[in-house]
């Protein structure tokens, strides 16, 4: 009887651990999406600034990030 009680408690602990892990995995994409929605403009702006700092301003990749930064700046002014 004592062994069954210990086995039941162990199974309960394992179930809670697995359930908690799955619960966190369920909410992780929600938090990532929320973060991206709230901070996407800042992340793009920071990426553009870092890219233009590291690369020459004449390269094509940096030109693309300049365009993104300009678009974000215009969008902020409209708000």
N, CA, C and O atoms as a DFTB+ gen file, in Angstrom:
316 C
 N C O
     1  1       0.827      -1.197       0.000
     2  2       0.000       0.000       0.000
     3  2       0.867       1.255       0.000
     4  3       0.582       2.227      -0.700
     5  1       1.929       1.213       0.798
     6  2       2.827       2.362       0.871
     7  2       3.513       2.611      -0.482
     8  3       3.709       3.757      -0.887
     9  1       3.877       1.508      -1.181
    10  2       4.516       1.638      -2.498
    11  2       3.561       2.252      -3.511
    12  3       3.978       3.050      -4.349
    13  1       2.290       1.891      -3.443
    14  2       1.308       2.457      -4.373
    15  2       1.142       3.954      -4.151
    16  3       0.984       4.722      -5.100
    17  1       1.179       4.356      -2.890
    18  2       1.060       5.783      -2.578
    19  2       2.262       6.551      -3.124
    20  3       2.100       7.631      -3.692
    21  1       3.462       6.004      -2.956
    22  2       4.671       6.644      -3.480
    23  2       4.628       6.688      -5.004
    24  3       4.983       7.700      -5.608
    25  1       4.193       5.590      -5.627
    26  2       4.092       5.545      -7.081
    27  2       3.075       6.563      -7.590
    28  3       3.310       7.227      -8.599
    29  1       1.954       6.683      -6.898
    30  2       0.935       7.654      -7.303
    31  2       1.461       9.083      -7.181
    32  3       1.209       9.911      -8.057
    33  1       2.183       9.378      -6.109
    34  2       2.760      10.714      -5.947
    35  2       3.817      11.004      -7.013
    36  3       3.894      12.117      -7.533
    37  1       4.631       9.992      -7.336
    38  2       5.626      10.177      -8.395
    39  2       4.954      10.437      -9.737
    40  3       5.387      11.308     -10.490
    41  1       3.908       9.694     -10.037
    42  2       3.179       9.913     -11.290
    43  2       2.525      11.286     -11.315
    44  3       2.470      11.938     -12.358
    45  1       2.029      11.722     -10.163
    46  2       1.430      13.052     -10.084
    47  2       2.481      14.135     -10.329
    48  3       2.220      15.107     -11.036
    49  1       3.665      13.965      -9.745
    50  2       4.746      14.935      -9.967
    51  2       5.164      14.976     -11.433
    52  3       5.352      16.050     -12.005
    53  1       5.308      13.797     -12.035
    54  2       5.687      13.741     -13.450
    55  2       4.602      14.383     -14.309
    56  3       4.900      15.133     -15.239
    57  1       3.349      14.087     -13.996
    58  2       2.242      14.682     -14.751
    59  2       2.205      16.189     -14.614
    60  3       1.953      16.896     -15.590
    61  1       2.454      16.688     -13.413
    62  2       2.469      18.141     -13.213
    63  2       3.634      18.783     -13.954
    64  3       3.490      19.863     -14.526
    65  1       4.787      18.124     -13.944
    66  2       5.949      18.671     -14.648
    67  2       5.702      18.707     -16.154
    68  3       5.979      19.713     -16.807
    69  1       5.187      17.623     -16.699
    70  2       4.906      17.575     -18.138
    71  2       3.798      18.558     -18.493
    72  3       3.885      19.260     -19.500
    73  1       2.760      18.608     -17.669
    74  2       1.661      19.540     -17.924
    75  2       2.112      20.989     -17.854
    76  3       1.706      21.805     -18.681
    77  1       2.944      21.315     -16.878
    78  2       3.467      22.675     -16.768
    79  2       4.339      23.043     -17.955
    80  3       4.270      24.164     -18.459
    81  1       5.162      22.098     -18.401
    82  2       6.006      22.344     -19.572
    83  2       5.154      22.583     -20.812
    84  3       5.415      23.511     -21.577
    85  1       4.137      21.751     -21.012
    86  2       3.259      21.929     -22.173
    87  2       2.485      23.235     -22.085
    88  3       2.252      23.886     -23.104
    89  1       2.088      23.621     -20.887
    90  2       1.377      24.887     -20.702
    91  2       2.270      26.068     -21.089
    92  3       1.825      27.002     -21.756
    93  1       3.546      26.014     -20.659
    94  2       4.484      27.077     -21.030
    95  2       4.738      27.092     -22.532
    96  3       4.839      28.163     -23.131
    97  1       4.844      25.913     -23.147
    98  2       5.061      25.847     -24.590
    99  2       3.851      26.381     -25.348
   100  3       3.996      26.901     -26.454
   101  1       2.664      26.258     -24.768
   102  2       1.464      26.795     -25.394
   103  2       1.488      28.317     -25.382
   104  3       1.095      28.947     -26.364
   105  1       1.943      28.913     -24.288
   106  2       1.931      30.368     -24.159
   107  2       3.151      31.044     -24.754
   108  3       3.121      32.250     -25.000
   109  1       4.227      30.301     -24.993
   110  2       5.445      30.898     -25.535
   111  2       5.217      31.594     -26.881
   112  3       5.667      32.728     -27.041
   113  1       4.541      30.973     -27.859
   114  2       4.287      31.697     -29.118
   115  2       3.430      32.942     -28.928
   116  3       3.589      33.919     -29.660
   117  1       2.527      32.918     -27.959
   118  2       1.693      34.089     -27.694
   119  2       2.563      35.241     -27.199
   120  3       2.398      36.376     -27.646
   121  1       3.483      34.961     -26.284
   122  2       4.363      36.006     -25.776
   123  2       5.315      36.514     -26.858
   124  3       5.605      37.709     -26.914
   125  1       5.799      35.623     -27.712
   126  2       6.673      36.046     -28.809
   127  2       5.909      36.948     -29.774
   128  3       6.428      37.978     -30.202
   129  1       4.680      36.568     -30.119
   130  2       3.871      37.398     -31.021
   131  2       3.570      38.750     -30.390
   132  3       3.613      39.775     -31.071
   133  1       3.266      38.763     -29.101
   134  2       3.002      40.023     -28.410
   135  2       4.240      40.913     -28.410
   136  3       4.144      42.118     -28.645
   137  1       5.398      40.321     -28.147
   138  2       6.650      41.078     -28.171
   139  2       6.896      41.671     -29.551
   140  3       7.265      42.839     -29.672
   141  1       6.689      40.861     -30.599
   142  2       6.924      41.356     -31.953
   143  2       5.952      42.465     -32.318
   144  3       6.334      43.431     -32.978
   145  1       4.701      42.338     -31.899
   146  2       3.720      43.377     -32.214
   147  2       4.053      44.684     -31.501
   148  3       3.875      45.761     -32.070
   149  1       4.527      44.600     -30.281
   150  2       4.800      45.807     -29.512
   151  2       6.127      46.462     -29.879
   152  3       6.243      47.687     -29.863
   153  1       7.116      45.654     -30.207
   154  2       8.462      46.186     -30.375
   155  2       9.041      45.988     -31.767
   156  3      10.244      46.163     -31.961
   157  1       8.203      45.623     -32.748
   158  2       8.729      45.335     -34.083
   159  2       9.364      46.566     -34.714
   160  3      10.423      46.472     -35.333
   161  1       8.727      47.712     -34.561
   162  2       9.286      48.927     -35.152
   163  2      10.648      49.253     -34.552
   164  3      11.573      49.623     -35.275
   165  1      10.774      49.118     -33.241
   166  2      12.044      49.420     -32.596
   167  2      13.121      48.421     -33.009
   168  3      14.278      48.794     -33.196
   169  1      12.739      47.146     -33.153
   170  2      13.706      46.127     -33.560
   171  2      14.187      46.398     -34.981
   172  3      15.384      46.306     -35.257
   173  1      13.261      46.733     -35.890
   174  2      13.657      47.041     -37.265
   175  2      14.536      48.282     -37.325
   176  3      15.515      48.321     -38.071
   177  1      14.189      49.284     -36.549
   178  2      14.979      50.514     -36.536
   179  2      16.384      50.249     -36.001
   180  3      17.367      50.735     -36.560
   181  1      16.475      49.482     -34.922
   182  2      17.785      49.155     -34.357
   183  2      18.604      48.330     -35.340
   184  3      19.808      48.547     -35.482
   185  1      17.957      47.379     -36.023
   186  2      18.657      46.567     -37.016
   187  2      19.193      47.437     -38.141
   188  3      20.321      47.248     -38.597
   189  1      18.385      48.389     -38.588
   190  2      18.834      49.288     -39.656
   191  2      20.020      50.126     -39.203
   192  3      20.973      50.310     -39.959
   193  1      19.970      50.632     -37.984
   194  2      21.079      51.456     -37.491
   195  2      22.366      50.645     -37.348
   196  3      23.443      51.114     -37.716
   197  1      22.250      49.423     -36.812
   198  2      23.437      48.575     -36.642
   199  2      24.009      48.196     -37.995
   200  3      25.225      48.214     -38.189
   201  1      23.129      47.850     -38.937
   202  2      23.593      47.468     -40.272
   203  2      24.336      48.613     -40.937
   204  3      25.408      48.410     -41.508
   205  1      23.780      49.805     -40.869
   206  2      24.414      50.949     -41.519
   207  2      25.688      51.364     -40.799
   208  3      26.573      51.965     -41.408
   209  1      25.793      51.056     -39.530
   210  2      27.029      51.343     -38.806
   211  2      28.124      50.365     -39.219
   212  3      29.282      50.752     -39.379
   213  1      27.750      49.084     -39.391
   214  2      28.743      48.055     -39.690
   215  2      29.129      48.012     -41.163
   216  3      30.272      47.694     -41.493
   217  1      28.196      48.327     -42.045
   218  2      28.458      48.256     -43.480
   219  2      28.671      49.647     -44.054
   220  3      28.300      50.654     -43.450
   221  1      29.267      49.678     -45.218
   222  2      29.367      50.958     -45.924
   223  2      27.973      51.373     -46.361
   224  3      27.133      50.524     -46.657
   225  1      27.726      52.664     -46.403
   226  2      26.395      53.144     -46.762
   227  2      26.081      52.904     -48.233
   228  3      24.924      53.018     -48.636
   229  1      27.071      52.579     -49.032
   230  2      26.817      52.369     -50.453
   231  2      26.387      50.958     -50.809
   232  3      25.998      50.715     -51.951
   233  1      26.441      50.022     -49.878
   234  2      26.078      48.650     -50.217
   235  2      24.577      48.501     -50.323
   236  3      23.818      49.260     -49.720
   237  1      24.158      47.521     -51.092
   238  2      22.734      47.342     -51.357
   239  2      21.967      46.949     -50.100
   240  3      20.861      47.442     -49.876
   241  1      22.535      46.068     -49.275
   242  2      21.839      45.649     -48.065
   243  2      21.572      46.812     -47.135
   244  3      20.499      46.905     -46.538
   245  1      22.544      47.696     -47.011
   246  2      22.356      48.845     -46.145
   247  2      21.321      49.799     -46.732
   248  3      20.575      50.436     -45.989
   249  1      21.270      49.900     -48.046
   250  2      20.253      50.731     -48.698
   251  2      18.863      50.223     -48.340
   252  3      17.951      51.009     -48.081
   253  1      18.710      48.904     -48.326
   254  2      17.410      48.325     -47.974
   255  2      17.042      48.682     -46.539
   256  3      15.898      49.044     -46.266
   257  1      18.001      48.585     -45.621
   258  2      17.708      48.932     -44.236
   259  2      17.459      50.427     -44.071
   260  3      16.678      50.841     -43.215
   261  1      18.129      51.240     -44.897
   262  2      17.832      52.680     -44.887
   263  2      16.385      52.936     -45.281
   264  3      15.712      53.780     -44.691
   265  1      15.919      52.210     -46.269
   266  2      14.531      52.366     -46.710
   267  2      13.557      51.972     -45.589
   268  3      12.547      52.640     -45.369
   269  1      13.873      50.887     -44.891
   270  2      13.020      50.460     -43.774
   271  2      13.028      51.521     -42.683
   272  3      11.977      51.843     -42.128
   273  1      14.190      52.065     -42.369
   274  2      14.279      53.098     -41.335
   275  2      13.510      54.349     -41.747
   276  3      12.837      54.962     -40.918
   277  1      13.603      54.732     -43.021
   278  2      12.845      55.897     -43.501
   279  2      11.346      55.653     -43.406
   280  3      10.587      56.538     -43.008
   281  1      10.924      54.447     -43.775
   282  2       9.500      54.109     -43.704
   283  2       8.999      54.175     -42.262
   284  3       7.915      54.695     -42.000
   285  1       9.794      53.644     -41.327
   286  2       9.398      53.683     -39.919
   287  2       9.341      55.113     -39.403
   288  3       8.453      55.460     -38.625
   289  1      10.287      55.945     -39.834
   290  2      10.293      57.337     -39.386
   291  2       9.067      58.087     -39.914
   292  3       8.448      58.853     -39.176
   293  1       8.718      57.875     -41.167
   294  2       7.519      58.510     -41.732
   295  2       6.268      58.034     -41.011
   296  3       5.351      58.815     -40.756
   297  1       6.237      56.761     -40.688
   298  2       5.072      56.203     -39.994
   299  2       4.924      56.803     -38.600
   300  3       3.810      57.082     -38.155
   301  1       6.048      57.002     -37.910
   302  2       6.000      57.612     -36.576
   303  2       5.513      59.054     -36.649
   304  3       4.779      59.506     -35.770
   305  1       5.917      59.779     -37.688
   306  2       5.493      61.175     -37.825
   307  2       3.999      61.283     -38.096
   308  3       3.370      62.269     -37.712
   309  1       3.425      60.276     -38.754
   310  2       1.994      60.299     -39.053
   311  2       1.143      60.041     -37.817
   312  3      -0.024      60.432     -37.774
   313  1       1.714      59.389     -36.816
   314  2       0.940      59.049     -35.611
   315  2       0.654      60.231     -34.769
   316  3       0.014      60.105     -33.725
